[in-house]
């Protein structure tokens, strides 16, 4: 599939002439097993909070997110599957199934080549609890049989009938329901039986340590055939092979299973034709004594199947969450060939490829790949590319890891670039003062930097956004961030679920990496030689990050080899690196930290909001509060990092603050439904400040605010679904200029971008609790507090309502326009957004003149 680099939303609204194109999505994978599926169409699907995300492994970027679920997505399944190689060729349309934590299953239609996707239908609500696994197969070119299992102890067999025409629809019906008791199944696999093409076999495993085998026909009526015992803990993954021709006459089916007992078992199902019913009875009588060795026998149609344990694979040191047979290939003569190769993924941070040894036939581990990380937990799943040339894992940190075999004569598996992003709600984001990159913070306890990476060989090639650094990996959820404006090195200050704000400064390794990414000269006034810090090391507790100096003296190895209690808390030193190509997850997690330069103490509760003035001289911060003394705003002087002011006005948590563009006023909004305007002036002695106005602005919590860049107008957005536009009059009072028509949901984010200073025209971006984004044009009104002339009336009109496919699927937490240079006359603006759906998004907004 080759969709366009970004999707376009047409203009809908009174303003017209505006287009929004999404150029980047950063998101992590939901941290559950069975969440990822690599389809025969070449796209990878995964759950990102309540959305189904699709990414292109070739481009290493997320191409879209599909809204529709109302709870986190637990599992996805492509139809046709990678095993359905005989049903894939020439197909233009693929279907994707997704199951969520509330028991809902949705079906999507994906158009190959055209890059179009649509929501087809929602399956009948058969499950009362979260879906844990989906498994299916095509039984013909137009019919698929698939099964779903849930925490409610129910397994449902479904039939999907697909109309073969390009614009055709699909119909899904429930064929059969199986109740498995109080210990639910968490893994499924479905296959067509060899020698009996009209019969299906379903394997399921779960909490009772057994593998349950069911047989059925295409009508969906399944009956229990046997149980396979051997594992001593939960069954985590099951996968049937295609029938394998061991001899010239017979085809055998193989089932691979993995468990939390750290082992992998391969089961062989040997088929044998039955001549008559009496023969079957005799065969059963003869097998009873040996069944403890060979395994059980079951009958389907006119064929009996003897199950035996083919091999026991021991190599992983932790729970094995995933096993998968290498996808089959099509041989001349329209036959599918099943390679004897299995991929396993474990919580020991390793993926292994197992193959039988040529001479002895013993299964051995032939390839091992893995990652280092700060987390003690590893991979939730591993997946083959349809052609078997690449393997993909997703891990406890919501990250993807991909390796590709680039060897010519022998195997050589090398890491590849994959999408990355936060795996928890993204609470705040900000552009660097240069606009070269985007900084986001999240409740996943990380700070991440995203930037467009330009190709050094061919600068004219398409530019893809990448995560280029992870400056902060913390021990608390991070709630807010502000970039320090002004001259000097890149610095930011962040606030988390602790009472301390922390200041970080860019190390030399990042400055040089940024230069590689942007192909631009550094924008700091001084030379690289003046930056003495090369990188940073993570502390044992994951709180402070200590600098690594360019000319530092390395400690001798013996100084870290004590046998005292501290030796258990030490972690390997980081190796700060200048990257000439986008870093992969292992490098991001270890080698791109920024050193922490200062801590700001003063608040009594967890930090909630933070902002910096436009000269880079003052930082304002607030914390969670239930009383007026705690709800004060602290002012910090950049450089000395001393508290130079405490602003008191609100009674509850201050939710957002922003300085006016000339730094004369500080605007704050709060849970107490009030807005406050403070006059702030920097003097030689410190800071002079006083409360200019306090006003009860809305009927519910005020979540957001934003200044007009051209004057003293500002907007506030609230849970009461309204946006109000105000102005500061005579530097002593606040006047309401306009109230925009009520929105469809709570307004949670605002960002005002100046467009034309002469007419005081700008664009107001509005983000809502339902994830949707709108653009409004605002012009006229009083432009400055000192103006005494009558001004034109304020005019506000809807410019654009973003298509829901472009938007977030949960609360929009922050919107930020990229500040343009005064000399930049481009009609394209850049808007960044982040939300509770774990996503960071960047849009190009094109204003046609």
C-alpha positions, 0 to 999 in steps of 0.5 A: 500500500502506498498512501500519500505522505499525509492525508488532506482534510477539505475546508468545511466552514464559513472561512473556506480556502483552508486545507490541513494535511497531516504530516506526522503521527508519533505513537507507541503501541498498547502494551498488551499481547496480540496487539500487533498484526503484520498484514499480507498487504505490507502494513502493520496494524496495532492499537494506540489507545482507542485508535487502530494505527497503521504503519508502513515498515518500508517508510518507517512511519505511521500512515493513519489512525482509525477512530471508532473504538471507545476503549483501548484496542487489545488485538488486531487481525488482517484478513487475508492473513499471511498464511493465505498466500493463495488468496492474496495474489491480485487482491486490491482490498484487505480487511482488518479486524480490531478488538477492544477492552470493552468487548467490541470488534470492528471491521475495516476495509483497506484499499491496497494501492489507493491508500483509502480506508473505511470503517465497514461495520461493528460486529454484534456484541457477543462478548461482555469483557475485553477481547484477548485474541483474534485468529482466522483463515480464508477458506475461499476467495470470498469467505473467511472464518475467524474466532475471537476470545475474551476474558468472559470465558467465551470463544465465538466463531464468525464468518465473513463473506466478502463481495469480490467486486472492488467496491463490494462490502462484507457481511459478518455473522456469528456461527457458533459460541463456545463456553470454556468455563471460569479460566478464559482462553488468551490465545487462539489459532485456526487452520484447515485440516490436511486431507480434509479441506472441508474441516477446520481445526481450532487450538485454544490455550489459556489459564488452565495450562492446557491446549484445547483442540476443537474440530469443525466444518465450515458451518462453524459447528466445533466440537472438542477433539482432545487436550494437549498437556505438557506446559506448566503455566499459562499458554500465551501463544499458539500458531498452526503451520500450513500442511507440511509434506514430510513424505511424498504421500502424507501432509502433516500439520504442526502446532507451536505453543509457548507458555509462561513456563519459558518453553516452546513446544512443537506438536505434530498432527499425523493424518491417516485415512480411515477405511471404515468405522470398525477400523477406527474403533480398533485404532482407538483401542490400540492407541490407548496405552501409547497415548501417554507417549504419542499423545491423543488421537482424534478423528475429523471426517474420514481421517484420523489424526495422531498428535505427538510432541515433535520437539521441546525448545528451551532457550528463553529465560523468561515468559515466552509471549509469542511464537509464529511460523514463518509465512509460506511462499508460493511455489510454481504450480500454485502450491504453498510452501511452509518453511520450517522456521519459527520466530519466538519473542520473550520477556527476556528482551530476546527474539529467536528464530528456531529451525531444524538442523539439516543433518539431525533434524533437531530444532536449534536456535539459529538466530538471536536478536535483542535490545537493551533497555532500562526496563527489566521487561522485554517483548510482548510479541514477534512477527514475520514480514510476509516475505520472511526477510524482516522480523518485528517486535513490540515491547513493554515500553510501547516501542517497536524493534525491527531487524532485516536480513541484509546478508548476501551469503549468510544471515545478517540481521540489522536494526531498521527504522520504525515509528516511535512515540509515547505509550501513555497520554501526552500531557504537553508539547512545545516547539524549540525556539528555532522551530527545528524540532518538537519536544513532548512530555508524557505520563509514560515518564519520558520527554521525547524530541521529534524532528524532520530528518533530511536525507544527506545524500539526496536532500530533495527526497521526501522528509520523514519525521523521526524521534531523534532524542529522548532527553529525559527518562524519569521516575514520575509522570511528566505533566508540563514542559516549557522551552527556554526562549532567548539566546544561548544553548537549547534548554527546557524546564519540565514538571512532573508528579513531584514538587520539583521542576527540573532544568535540562540543557542540550549536550554536544552530542545532540547539537551535532545530531540536530545539525545532521538531521536538519542539514543546517548550521547550529542556531546557537550564537557560540561555537560548539567548543563552548559546550563542555557536556557531551551527554548524560547518564541516568541515575540508579533511581531514574530521577536525576541525570548526571552530565558526561563531560567532553574532557572528563576523566573516566573512573577506573573499573575497580571503583564500580566493582564493590560488593556493597549494596550500591552495586545492585543499583548501578547501570551501564554508562551511556555512550553519547553519540552523534547520529548520522541517521535516525537512532533506533530504540536501543540508542534512544533509551540509553545514549540521548539523555540531556544533563539536568542542570538545576532543580527548582524547589518551591511548590507544595504539590505535584507540578501541573503547568509551566511556561516561559516568557519570550525573552527567556528571562522568566519561568512561571510554574503552578502545581495541583492545588485545593486551596489559595496558598497552594495555588500560587504561581511561582516566578523563576529567574532564568540563569540564577534560577531563584524564585523572584515572585509568588503570584496569588489569585486563584483558589484551585489548580492553575491549569494553564499560563501564558505570557503576552507576546511583549511579556507585559502580562501573564495570563492564567486560568484555573479550575476555579473558573476564573482567569487572572491577568498579572502585570509582570516587569523585570527590573534590576532589583528583581521582578515587579508584579501585581494583579491587574484583573480577576474575572469569573470567565466560565461556568465550568473549569477553564482548561486553556488560554492563548494570547493574540500575538499582535496585541492584548486580546486573548481566548479562553476555553472551558469544559462548558464547551465555549470559547470566549475572546477577551481584551485587556483595557487600559492595563487595568480591566478585562472586557469580553469581546465575543463568545464563539458558538458552543462547541460539540464537546469540552474545549481543552486546548487553544492556540492563536496564530497571527496571520496579518498584523495590519488587520489584526487577523489570526487563526485560533486552533481549538482542540476538544475533549473528543479529540477533534480540532477546528480552526477559526479566523479571528480579526478586528477588535482592539489591537493593544491596551494603549489604543484609544481609537475606536477599533473595528468590531471583532469578527470570528468565523469557522475556517476548518473542521478537521476530518475525524480521520486526521484527529485524535481519538481522545482529549486534545491536551495541547495545541502549538503553532510553529512560530514563523520568522518575520521574513517567512512569507509562506502560506503554509503554517505548522500546527502540532497537537498532543492528546490522551490517545498517546499521539503527537501529531503535526499538521500543515495548514495551507491558507489559500489566498 
